[in-house]
Each structure stands twice: as C-alpha cells, then as structure tokens.
Amino acid sequence: MRVKEDDMTERDDERYGVFSVKGVSRRRFLAGSGAAFIALGSGSLGLLHGTVAQGAEDRGFETGVSYFGSRDPEHVKRDMEELVRHHCTFVVHTFSEADYHFYSEAMREVVRISQDSGLTVYIDPWGVGGVFGGEAFSRFVMEHPEETQRLADGTALPAACLNRPTFQKFMADWIDKAVETGADVLFWDEPHFYIPRAVWRGEQGENEWACRCDRCKELFRLQYGGEMPQVMTDEVIAFRDRSIVDFFADASARGAAAGLNNAVVMLPQENHLTGVSSWDLIAAIDTVDIFGSDPYWYAFRRPMSEFVAATTEKVLSVSAKYGKVPQVWVQAYRVPTGREQEISDAISIIADMGVRNIAAWSYRGGAPMNLQSDDPDQVWEVLGTAYGRLRGGQ
C-alpha cells in the first residue's frame, strides 16, 4: 500500500520518512508479568505462562507503553510507578545513540528501577543509524558519511547502509551495551531502508530508492551476475529484502545468544517501499519471538476500525504461521481533542480479535514532544482505563 499525500500530515511525514555470548539461556516469559499468547500452529492460540509478578490483576493480557521522558532515576521511579498504576506490565525504553554514548550507565539504573516496579523491560534502538523508527538523530551517520545509503542516482542519504561491515559492527556493539543494561527484550522498531518522503505522497520517482552504494552494487553483482539497475526491478526488491533479513537475523541472533528475547514491529504497509515485500520474511526468522505492527490511524488518516482490524488480522495470521507472539500497537501521541476514546475502542478491537500483547506509543500522550496529543493527560487516562479493563483491574 502506498500512503497518499492526503494520508499524512507534514509532521507525520517527518515521523515516518527520515528517519557472541555463549552459555546463556534465553528468557522465555517474553513480555510482562502474566501469560503471553503464542501461536501453536495455523489459527490456534495457546498460553505460554510466564512469571506472575502483579498478583491477582491478570487476565492473560500484556500491556505496555514506550518511555523516553527522563534519565533521572528519581523521575523515572515516579513514572514507572505511574505506569503500573495505569495497568502496564511492560515498558519500552528507548536507547538512542545519545544514550549509547552518554547515558549507558544511567540506563542500567533506569532498567533496574523499571524491573523493581514489576515491569518487563524492552529496549529500543531508537533512530539508530537512521534505519529504525524514532525521532533521534544518528551520530554514526554524521561521523561515517562514507557508510551511508545512496539513492539510485548516487545522492547521499542520512541513514547507514545495512550492508556495510562498519555499521554492522556498530550494531553489534549497540546490542552488547543494550544487554549490559539488564533489559529483557530487544525491541526492533520498524527496520527499513531509507524511505524518501515522496513514497508517502505516492510520488516516488523511478530512481528514488536506496541503497545503491558501492557496497550494495558489489553485493548485487555477486548475487545476480550483473550491474545493479538504477530502477527498482524485482531483483532489486529481492536484494533489499534479503539485506534487511540478513541484517536483522544476525542482530536478533546476537541478542538471543545473550539471553534476551526479540520483538519486531513492522510499519503497517506490507510492501517493499517501507520495509520488506512480505512480513513472512521477518516472522520466519527463528530468533524472533514477538511479531507486531503499528496501525497508527491518526497519523495515516485512516478509518480507525478498518485500519486497526485489518492490520491486527494480518499480524495474527503471520504470527500463527510462524509460532510468534502477536503484538499490536495503538497510537497515543498526536491524538486530536475529542477523539481520545478511539484509543480505547482500538484496544477493544485488538483484544477481541485475540491479541494479548498490546502496546501504545507513547507515555502520557506524547508529552512534552512537538508530537504530543492535544490533551495528553486525557489520552493517558483513557489508555490506563482501557488497560485496566483488559487486566481486570477496574
């Protein structure tokens, strides 16, 4: 699916466009403090029980939210306690390149505080290399311009090339440092090649795609025996798919070897322009434990019920096929005044369809970012009430 110009606002265009350890057993609770659902073959779901840490409030649902508001332990402690009061069982902490370089020690304490509060901790390579979702800039891209992606016409881009050994080494180091924080789950947020803004407007030129750097052209020649075209052919699509899959398979295997589970969320369009041509390619990776997507209906200007239900159905189908825990995200940032109840309605749709791992981006309605909701406090209360209903807390 191509996102047409009237499907996205300018700020949403910014949000979506640019942007081995051995001998350690893996942590199998997968998410949160209750029982997570895992597929046991096509169309059937069974319970995979984990460690119950929050007493009687548990009806089989895992409920979470992303958090990037503070690195100060005192503030984090209060915020994590608030997450628990809002019926969250897990938190997704962003771990950007700034965190990697300057806050890694603080992040250990952030993770410890979160776990002591009863939360399972996911850790997210927020905007790392410009190849994951997130509003964080990449120091790697600034320091290694020769390692960045190129459009088909040779234009340099603000995103690292997945096929470059230097970036692959940096990602291995990022994983190792993420492991050192003590987090439970590596959360791989919207992995993709650079997405030109023209893609979101449906105006992509034939050479507006990446990556056609020297490294990619060399690998393409080795795989296909000829020069890499400047237009996106079926062979180019297959090459891009394989590049993402290989990169992510190596990254998730490194995390798994260190004892962490791996969760991946894909942009809701299943196509070669914004991710991979088929979600099966990612879900089939053995070291993927949780598979999901994020149908943000406000951002994409889509009818909530239709968009959420269609994406949830696809997530459930793919997860069941490959034995993964399905996860669906709801949009809790940039929510317009008067439409907050749609968050609760979306959660009901997702839960009624059989998903038991539900998350929201982000804490307190996106405050204090420019992408915050019109009424962040109301968004946060609606989300907490919906989570409480799922988990039997109210």
N, C-alpha and C positions, 0 to 999 in steps of 0.2 A: 504494500500500500504506500502510495506517495502522499505526503502531507501537503495539501494545497495551501496557497497563500493565506486564505481566509481561515485556515485551521489553526494558525499560530499567531500570537502577538509578537511584537518586537522583543519583549523581554523573554518570552518563551523561546524565541529563536536563539537568543543568547544562551539560554539554559541548555538547549539541546544541540546547537550547531557546533560551537567551537569547544568546543571544549577539549649434601643430603645427610638429614639427620636419620640415624638408624636405631632400631630397637625401641621405638616409642609407640605404644598402642594408641589408636585413634579414639577420640571421644565420641561416643555413639548416641548421646542424648539428642544431638542435632540442633535443638533450639528450645530455649526456655526451660521451665521447671515442671512441665506436665508431661503429657503424652503427645508425641507428634505423630501425624498420619503419614504412612509411607505406602506407596503402591505395591501391591503383591500380584502384579500381572494386569493384563488389559481390563480396565473397567472396574477393578475391585480395589478397595482400600482397607488396610488393616492397621492395627495400632502397634506402634513401636514405642514402648514405655521407656521413660527416662526417669530422672531423679526429681521427685516432687519436693519443692522447696518452699511452697507458699501455702501449705495447709489445705483447708477444705475448698478454697476457691480454685476449682479446676474442673473444667468440663471438656478437657481434651483440646482446648484452643491454646495456641501460642500467639501472643500479641506483642508487637514491638513498634519502636519509633526510632528514627535517626536523631543523632545529637551531635552538635558541633559548637555549642554555645560558649564553653569555657574550658580552660585547662587548670583553673584554680581549684585545688582539692576541696576547699570549704564550699565553694559554689556548686561543684559537681556533686558533693554529698547531698546537699539540699535538693538538687534537681533530680538525682536518682531516686531519692525517697518520694519525690512528687510523681515520678514515672510509675513507681509501684502503687501509689495511691490511685493512679489513673489506670490501674489494672494491666500494666505492661509486664511481660515476662522476659523480654529481651530488649537490648538496646544496640543500635548500630552506631559505633563510634567512628567518625571519620579520622583517617590517618594520612594526611596530605604530605606532600614533600616538605612543607614547612614543619610539620610535626616530626617527620623523619629526621630532619637536620637539627631542629631546635627544641623539640618538646618530647623526645622519646622517653626520657626519664619521667616526666610528668605523666605521660600516657600510661606508664606502668601503674602509677598511683590511681589514675582515672579508672583503669580496668579493675584494679583491686577493689576500689570503693563500689563500683557497679556490681561486682560479684558478691561483695559483702552485703549489698542491699537485696540480694536474691535474684539478680538479673543475669541471664546468659549474655555474653558479650560477642557481638560480631565486630569485625574491624575492616574498614573500607578504604581501598587505595583511591581516595577522593581526588579526582583530577590528575592522578599520577601520569606523567608523560603525555597528558592530553588525550589518552586513549580510553579513559574511564570517565563515567559521569561525575560531574561536580563543578562547583564554582571556584575552584582553586587553580592558581597558575602553577606552571611547571618550571622549576629551576633546572631540571635536566635539559629541557628544550633550549633554555637560554644559554646554558653552558656548553651544549653539544649541538650547534646548528647543523653540523655535517651529518648528524644521526637522525635528522628529522625526515618526515614523509615529504613526498613531492607529488604535486598534481601531474597528470599525464603530459602536460606541456612543460614540466620542469619547475614550476613555481614552488618555492619552499613553503612549508606549512608549519604551524605552531603545534605539532604533535610528533612524538617519537615514532620511528618505524619499528613495528613489531618484529621484523626480521633482522634487525641489527644486533649483533652479539653484545655490543656495549650496553644497549638498553636492556637486553635480556639479563645481563649480569647485574645491572642496577635493580631490576625487579626481583632477582634472587636475593639481593641484599635487603630490599624492602621487606620481602617475606620473612627473612630471618629476624629483622628488627621487629616486625609485627608479632612474630612468635614470642619474642622476648617480653612483650607487654603482658603475656599471660592470657590473651583473648582466647575464646573458644572456637570461633568460626571465622574463616576468611570470607569476606563478602565482596564478590566481584561484580561491580556495578556498571552495567551497560557497556561491556567491552566492544570496541568498534575501531575501524579505520576512520580517519578524518572524514567528517560529514560536511561538505560545503553547504552554506546556507541556501544556495539555490535548490538543493534537494528538498528542503522543507517547503519551498514555494512551488515545487513542481516545474522548475525552470532549469534543470541541470543540463549543461552543455555536454557534448559527447566526450570531451576531454576533462571534465570536472569530476575527477575521481582520483583516489590515491590507493596504493602508493606505487609510483613508478620511479623510485630512486635507483641508483646504480646497483645496490644490493638486490632489490626486488627484480630488476631486469636480469641480473646474473642468475638468480634462482629460477626465474621463469624459463630462461634459456636452457638450463639444465633439466628442468622437468618436462618441457614441451618441445625442445629441439629447435626453437626459432625465436626471433625477436619479439619482445613484449609489445603488443599493439598499443596505440595511443587512444583507441576507443575501447569501451568495455564489452568484450566478447564473452562468450560462455567460458572460454578457457581462463580469461582474466577473473571472472566471477569465481570459478573453481579455485584458482590460485589464492585469491583473497580469503575465501572460506577456509582453505587449508592453512593459511598463515595464522588466522585467528585461532583455529582449533589447536594447532601445534603449540602456539604460544601459551594458550590457556591450559592445555593439558600438562605442559611442563610446570607451569606456575602452581596449578592445583595439586599436582603430584608432590611438589616440594612441601606445600603446606600439609598435605596428608601424611607425609613421612615424619613430620614434626608433631603429629598427633591432633591437628586441627581438622574440623570438617570444612567443606567448601560449599558456599551458596553462590549462585549466579542469578542475576536478574537481567533480562533482555528488554530492550526497548520494545514497545507493543507492536511495532510493524515487523512482521517476519519477512524480511527481504534483504537482498544483497547490498542495498544502499545504506542501511542504518545498522547493520550487524552482519549476520550470516544469512544465506539464502534459505536455510531450513534450521529451525530450532533443534531438530533431531541431532544435528552435528555436535552441538554443545551438550545436550542432555545425554548423549551416548557415552560421554567421557566417564570412565569408571570412577574417577575421584571426585565427581560432582555428587553431592548429597542432597542439596536443596535446589530446585529449579523454579524460577518465577519470572514475572513480568510486572510492569507498572503502567496500567492504563489510566493515565492522568487526564481525565476528561475535561477539566477546566483548561489545561494547557493546550490540548489538541482541539478544543472546541468541538467536542463530540457529544452526542446524547449519552448521559451517564449510564443508564440501564443497559443500553445496547452495547456500548463500548466495553464496559466492565464485564458483562456476561460473556461476550464473545472472546475476550482475552482470557478470562478465567476458564472457559471451556477448553481453549487451546492448551493452556498450562496444565490442566488436569489430564488431558489426553496424552501429551508428551511425557508428563511425569509418570503416568501409569505405565506407559510403554517401556520406560527405562528404569523403573523402580526408584524414582526420586520422590522426595517430599515436595509437594506443590506449595508455592508461596505466591501471594498476590499482594501488591502494594496499592494503597489509596493515596490520593493527593490531599495533603493537609497543609499546603503552602499556597499562597496567592488565591485564596478562596474569596469570592466576591460576597459582600454583605447580603444577607438574606438567603444564601444558598448553602449554609453550613450543614443543614440537615441531610444534604446529599451524601455527605461522608458516612453518616450512619446508615443510610439506605444502601450505599455501595457495599459496606461491610456486611450487611444482611444478605445481599445478593451473593457475595463471595462465599459466605459461610453456608448458606442454603444449598449452594452447588457442591459443597463437600470439601472445600479448602479449610484446613485447620491451622494454617500458619499465615497470619495476616499482619502486615506492617504498614506504617504511614510515614511519609516524608512531609513534614519533619516536626520536631518538638516545638510545642507552643505556637503552632500555626505558622512557622517560618520566621517568627520574630527573632532578632531585630533586622534581618536582611531586607534588602530592597524588594525581595520576592515574598515578603511576609503577606499574610492574609489581611483583608480589610479590618477584620475583628479577630486578632489572633487568640485572645482569651476565650472567645466563644467557640472557635474551632477546636481548641484544646479541650474544652468541657464536653463538646459533642463527641469527640473521639474517645475520651475517657468513659463517658456514659455508654457508648456503643461497645467498647471493650468489656466493661463491667457486665453488660447484658450477656455477652458471649460466655464469659467466665463464671457466671453465676454469682457475681459479687453484689449485684443490685437488681 
